[in-house]
Amino acid sequence: MAATAVPQTWRYLDLGRQGPYENASVMPVLARSVAEGSGPIAQTSVWGSTHLNVGWFDDVDATLDLERCRELGVEVVRRQLYGGGTAFYGAGCAAMWGFLLPKDPNDRADLDALLARFQPVLLDALARIGLGEVGFEGSSDLRWHGRKLGALTAQDVMVCTSVGGFLNLAKPDIDLYLQVVRIPDEKFKDKAVKDMREYVCTAEEVAGHPVTYEDFRDALLGALTDAGVRLEPGGLTEGEQYGLSKISARVGSEDAIRRVSSSRFREAAPAGARVGFGNHKGRKLCRAGVALDERGVIVAAMMAGDMHVSPGDVMDRVAAALVGAGSNHTAGLRERIAGVFEAGDVHQADAAMGVTTDDLLAALRKAIEDAEAAG
């Protein structure tokens, strides 16, 4: 695969403090600008309010107690097209950055090559603010002694290529988080540190002193400049501001939040169908739901999880391909999954840590067993 070209003059946006609705909307808006010829864009920001941020493929009911969120006044949004798991962000506690890069529509981006290109840039930025001990686990997670400090991901968002991530600056209110979160048992089975309070670390802990958004922003800009990128500071255009207002109104809606929802899946299952769900933790957490008729035929399916896969409809297409299959025909189920998931238009970064056909199949088999037990 040919790597996406990375031009050396980028537009830069310092978006400062952002609420969850703005943040979930700005990337799709800027991606469209890049696709329409604006050139590459770099942006940085910091959370302006405490909230929960649901990944595009994540089953919201498996990760959150939405009723409890409402009772405690914790806002919830679903990221648009961007994968990964459900994340809790405290106001001012995490810095974000994103690089949106043009691509040739006839060229499939080599996402691993892009991550390899930007890993040294990010590590340089971190070293400038006292975080030189931080390293990558795989190509994505930023870890310090097994504890997660942030992440760097790459994704083909169809109209352009996105590289970006987050850095924990300070501790959010973990007690509040634990009142609303549902953590699947499989989530931390491969982690060296199991407890959430120990698993998440911050730049302040690593550096031994407070690290501000401005500290990180300036370090990242310096590292990009030293890597040969020329940055042209600017602001959002009038058209981008309008797009931001339109999308912001959608990302926190009930339909958006419950786009992938096991309770909604159960409610929509055909009358009389046996419904089951299953999780499988391979490289990433995969989740499946099935509805079986009296013959054991799959009459509805749901595929979800903590993953960065493109394009955004791939899990929906995998689920659709499973309808009509016999639940006891494992080879046939695998063939149906692979027919979608291993097609040329589907890809993800980090071949060593990504989701596989067999991961999806394992989650599906567990969901079928759960449905059969329910019958």
N, C-alpha and C positions, 0 to 999 in steps of 0.2 A: 504494500500500500504506500502511496505517496503521501508525505506529510503535508499538512496545511502550511502554506507560505505565511510567514509572519513579517509584515512590513515593519519598517523601523521608525515611522512617524505615527504616533497614536494621539488621539484626542483623549484628554484626561478630565474626569469629573470627580470632584470632591463633594460627595452627597451628604457628608456630615451625619447628624443624628436622623435616623429614619425609623418610622413606625413600621409594623409588620405588613400593612396593606401597601404602603409605598414600596417597600423592599421587594415584596412578591410580585409587584407590577413592573418595576423599573427594568428588570432584565429582559422580559419579552419586548418591551418598548424599544430598548437600546438594540436588541438583536435585530429588530425590523429595520432600524436605522442603518446598521451595518450591512444588512442584506440589500438595502436600497442605495448603497454606495458611499456611505459617510466615511468609510475607512475604519480601522480598528479602534476600539474604545477600551480604556482602562478606567475603572471606577473604584473608589473606596468609600466605606460608610461605617457607622457604628449604630447599634440598636438604641432607639430612643424610648422604647417601652417594653415592659416584660410581656412575653407571649409564648405560645407554642406554635411550632412551624412544622407542618406535616409534609412528608415527602410525596412526590407525585404518585408513586406506586404503593404507598403505605396504606394498610388497612387501619383506618382511624380508630375503629372500635377495639382493635387488638392492642393499641398503644395508649389510648386516652380514655378517661371517663369524662365524656363531654358534659354530662349533667353536672358533675362536680366542678368542671371548668366554669360553667355558667354561674353556679352558686358562689364561687370565689372570685368571679369577675376576671378570669384569665382569658385573654383573647386567643383565638385559634384561627390560623389561616392555612391554606394548602399552597405549597409552592407550585408554580405553573411550569410543567414539563421537567423540572429539575428533580432528580431522584434523591436517594439517601433516606435515612430514617427520620422519625419525628424528633425534633430538637427543641429544647427549652432554652430560651434566651432571656436573661435579665437585662433591664435597662442599663446601658453603658458597659455591659460585661463582655461583649464580644465585638471585635472588629471584623469586617468583611471586605473582600476585594473580588473583582471579577475582570477578566480580560475577554472581550468579545472580538473574534477574529474572522475576517471574510474568508470564504472558501469558494473554490470552483465547484459548481453543482455536479460536475462530472467526476470529481475527485473525492474519494473517501478519505477522510482525515485519519492519520495515524495518531490516535489519542495517547498511546503510550509514549510516542516520540515527543509529543507536546509536553507531557508531564515531565519527561526526562530533561527537556529544555528549561522548564521553569522551576524545577526543584532547586537547582543551585542558586537561582535568583532569590527564591524565598528564603533559603537557608542563609544567604548573605544578609538579607534584610533582618532576619532574626538575630544573627550574630551581632549586628550593629546595636541592638538594644539589650544585650546581655543574655541572649537565649542560644548561645553557641552550642550548648549540650543537647539541644533538641535535634531529633533525626526523624526520618521517615520509616514507617513500618509498611511494607509494600510500597506502592507509589502514591498512596493517598493519605493515610493517617499520620499526623504529627504527634510523636510520642516522646515522653521524658520518663525514663525508668518504668516503662510499661503503662504509663498513664497518658490519657489523651489530652492534648493541648489544642488541637485544631485539625484541619484537613486541607488538602489540595486535590481538587477533582477536575476531570476533563469530560466534556460531553458534547456530542453533536446534537445541537438543538434545531436541526433541519435547515434553518435559514443561515446559520453561521456556526462557528465552533466556540465553545465556552470553556475557559479555564479559570478557576477561582476557588475560594474557600473562606474559612473563618479562623480566628485566633481567639481563644479565651483570654481575656484581659484580667478579669476578676471573677470571684465566685458569685454565681446567681444564688437565689434563695432555694437551695436544694430541698428544704423541708416543704416549701410550697409545691415544688415539682413532684415530690413523692406523694402528695395528696391527690394528684390528678392523673398520674401516669400509670399505665399498665405495662410492665416489662415482661415480655415472654421469657420463660425459663431458659430457652435456647440462646437468648441474646448474648449472654456473657460467658457461655460455656468454654470459649477459647481464649478468654481474657486472663492475663496474669493477675489483674486486680479486679475483684468481683463487685465490691460495694460501690455504689454510685458516688458516695462522698470521697472515696479514695481514687476511683477510676478517673474522674475529671480533675485536671490540674489547670493552673492559670499561669500566665506570663509573670505575674507578680511573685508567685511561689518560686518559679525557676530563676528569675533574675535577682530575687532578693530585695526588690524595691518595686514600687508601683510603676506600671507601664501604661501610658495613656494611648488613646486612639491616635493623637497627633504624633506621638513617638513612633508608633508602628507605621502610620501613613508616610511620614518623612523618610523612614528607613526603607520602605518598599520603593518609594519613588527614586531614592538614591541608588538602590540596587538595580532597578530597571535602567536608569540612566547609564550606570557603569556597564550594563550588559549591551549597550548600544541602541537603546530605545529613546527616541526623542519625543517628549511629552508636550502637548499643546493644551494648557488648561482652558476650560470653558464651562458652560452651563447647559442645562437642558433647553432645547429649542421649544418654541411655542407648540409645535406639533407633538413633541414628546410629552410636554406637560399635559396636553389634552388626552393623549393615549394613556398616560399614567392615571388620570382621574377616572377614565372608563374602566380600566382593568381593576383598579383599587376597589371599585364597588362590587366586584364579583368574587375576589379571592377569599373573602370571609363569609360568603353566602353558604346556606345549608347545603345546596347542591354541590358546591365546590368542596367543602369540607368532607362531605360524605360521598365523594366521587368513588372512592373505594371504601366499602363499609360492609362488614360481615352481617350486621343487623339488617341493613338494607337488602343484602343478598338473600338472607333468610326470608324476609318479608315478601320478596319477589319470586321466591321459588314456587314452581307449580304445586297445586294442591295435591296432597298425598305423597309428595316426594320426601325422601329421607335426606337430611342436610347434615353435612359434617365439615370440619375444618382441620387443617393440619399445618404445623410449622416444621421447617427443616433448616438447621444452621449448617451450611457448608462454608463457603468463603464469605457469604453474606446470608442474612436471614431471608428465607423464602416462605411464603404463606399461600395456601390454596384453600378454596372452598368448592364443594360439589353438592349437587342435588341429584339423587338417583331415583329412577322409577322402580316399579316392583320387579322388573327384570334385571336390575342392576345396570341399566344404561344411564349414562350421564346426560341429564336433560338441561343442566345449567352448570356453569363453572366460573370461578373467580381466581385470578392469579395476582399476587401482591407481594410486597416485601421491601426490604431496605436494599436498594440497588440503584446503580447508575447505568441505565441501558437506553439506547436510542433505537428507533424513534419513540415518541411518547405513547403510541398506541400499541406497542408490541405485546404487553401483557394482556390487553384486551383481545388481541388477535389470537394469542395462545389459548385463552379461555374459550373463545368462539370455536377454535379448531377442535376442542375436546368434546363438544356437544355431539351426541349420537354415538360415542364410543362405548364399548362394553367395559365396565369398570374392572373386570378381572383379566383383561388382555393387556398386560404390562408392556409387551413389545409394541403393540399398536398404539398405546398411549404415548410411549416415548417417541414413536415415529411422528405422531401428530404434533407433539411439542417441538421436536427438531425441525419439522417442516416449516415452522414459523421462526423459531428462535435461532436457527442456524442458517437462515437465509442471508443473502448478500447485503440486504439493506439494514440488518440489525448488527449493532456493534457496541462495544463498551471498552473503557480503558482498563488497564491492569489485568492482563491475561492471567497472572498468578493469583489474583484475589477477586476476580469477577464471578458472576453467577453462571452456572452451566445448565445444560439440558437435564443432566442427572440430578442436579439440585432441585429443579422445578418438579421433576418426576417424583423425587422422594417426598416433597411436600404434598403432592397430589395423592400418592399412595396413603399417606397418613390421614388425609382428609377423607378418602374413600373408606378406610378402616373405621374412622369416627362415624361416618354416615351409616355404615353397616351395623355398628354397635347400637346406634340410635334406633335402628329398625327392630 
